[in-house]
């Protein structure tokens, strides 16, 4: 067995063990360049990747190789010249301007589908936080209208929901060459069309327009909650499309059961297909996202700067993009490569500091809105099952965000400090085991960010 075949088999095994984003970030561009006297020499694209793979995956890789080659004794890692990552360099002001023009040009929606051609499946970075949603999207593209219908994606702001649902539409349009017709619409536009059709007495025209498609993609469905005519029209549109196996793709900032004042019949329809969440990106996924953004710009940053951004900017993809844009702008205007301290300063100024502008009352209000219960329910002495979790989450957030003392939290919630300690510790322990709980907390934080 030659070195190329051995490494191909090894990578296939590692790809099974790691998430897509982790594999793509650390091992995709690696090579086994030599095997001599039981020592195997593995090249990696940069020193950051070399250090990471050496420390994290050396034992796993050696174990796999020994299954194919019993003579293998040890691994050595080097930085090779075949670097797929673009070398770090200063971005010029002209390049920033050209990139902005390019993005504006590519961001013009297709007038027929209203889809932004910039959003593609290939540019969507996949990791543990969105693997289920991405896999479901691929299945839907392969079997439109029959695999997962409706497909309901939810997650916080800036995590890639709009990218993924529009990428589904773009991929369907491209793959089926117009035989399957997608249509994308934000829920605010749907509401606006309903109102306009009533005023102008053109309701039938509006119905025809939305039902004359094969894939209806609705973004931010939570905004139709409480708008009776919009909900009614969407309910009938949903039924008309679903009844003839037309695909429906929906996004929201929260799961169907957590959308306040949404009609039960709509909630039931949404839950009838597949519901998938998009969570907050883990470290490896954030690195992969940064590298994808650098590839789009045809530029680069040093491994240390990439690591710094990935460690410090944890909130969402949109915040990552914002920080990168500021870094490129500063490099272009200062005409120098930014240092780590410069980048750290940009990150500090770009990311929001919760505790500077959030109060305990705002936390209680956000929790009550999310769970569709009153603040009085949360702070009451009652022990109803439906308020126990919201109450514990509220105490956890007051402690985590504001760093208030346990006696203060207990008094605020009408309880003693031991109850506050128990609640905060309970949520703190469960948040890492229960992805659903973690998602709820992150979505409540999004409400606070918006407030």
HUBELUR-V956144 format. One record per pair of residues at least 24 apart in sequence whose C-alpha atoms are under 7 Angstrom apart, sorted by the first residue. I is the first residue (numbers start at 1). GAP is how many residues later the second one is. Records with the same first field share a line. If there is no record, write none. Layout:
I = GAP, GAP
//
This chain:
3 = 29, 31, 32
4 = 28
7 = 25
10 = 54, 55
19 = 108, 109
20 = 106, 107
21 = 104, 105, 106, 263, 264, 267
22 = 262, 263
25 = 259, 262, 263
26 = 27
29 = 55
38 = 33, 34, 35, 36
39 = 33, 34, 35, 36
40 = 34, 35, 36
41 = 34, 35, 36
42 = 34, 35, 36
43 = 34, 35, 36, 37
44 = 34, 35, 36
45 = 34, 35, 37, 38, 39
46 = 33
47 = 32
48 = 255
50 = 27, 28, 29
86 = 213, 214
87 = 213
88 = 211, 212, 213, 214
89 = 211, 212
90 = 241, 246, 247
91 = 237, 240, 241
92 = 240
93 = 239, 240
96 = 233
99 = 198
113 = 69, 70, 71
114 = 69, 70, 71
115 = 51, 55, 69
116 = 50
117 = 53
119 = 44, 47, 48
120 = 47, 50
121 = 43, 46
124 = 40
125 = 163, 164
127 = 158
129 = 149, 150, 151, 152
130 = 147, 148, 149
132 = 144
133 = 143, 144, 145
137 = 31
141 = 27, 31
144 = 103
145 = 100, 101, 102
146 = 99
148 = 125, 126
149 = 98, 99, 124, 125
150 = 97, 98, 99, 120, 122, 123, 124
151 = 97, 98, 99, 122, 123, 124
152 = 97, 98, 99, 118, 122, 123, 124
153 = 97, 98, 99, 122, 123, 124
154 = 97, 98, 99, 100, 101, 122, 123, 124
155 = 97, 98, 99, 122, 123, 124
156 = 97, 286, 287, 290
157 = 96, 289
158 = 158, 159, 160
159 = 119, 121, 157, 158
161 = 90
162 = 57
165 = 52, 84
180 = 34
181 = 32, 33, 34
182 = 31, 32, 33, 34
183 = 30, 32, 33, 34
184 = 32, 33, 34
185 = 32, 33, 34
186 = 32, 33, 34
187 = 31, 32, 33, 34, 36, 37
188 = 35
191 = 39
194 = 36
211 = 26, 30
214 = 32, 33
215 = 31, 32, 33
216 = 31, 32, 33
217 = 31, 32, 33
218 = 31, 32, 33
219 = 31, 32, 33
220 = 31, 32, 33
221 = 29, 30, 31
222 = 30, 37
225 = 35, 36, 37
226 = 35, 36
235 = 31
258 = 112, 113
260 = 112
279 = 160
280 = 35, 36
281 = 35
283 = 27, 28
286 = 24
305 = 35
323 = 24, 27
354 = 47
355 = 46, 47
360 = 38
363 = 31, 35
364 = 30
366 = 78, 81, 82
367 = 27, 77
370 = 74
379 = 34, 35
380 = 34
392 = 31, 32, 35
393 = 34
395 = 25, 28, 29
396 = 27, 28, 31
//
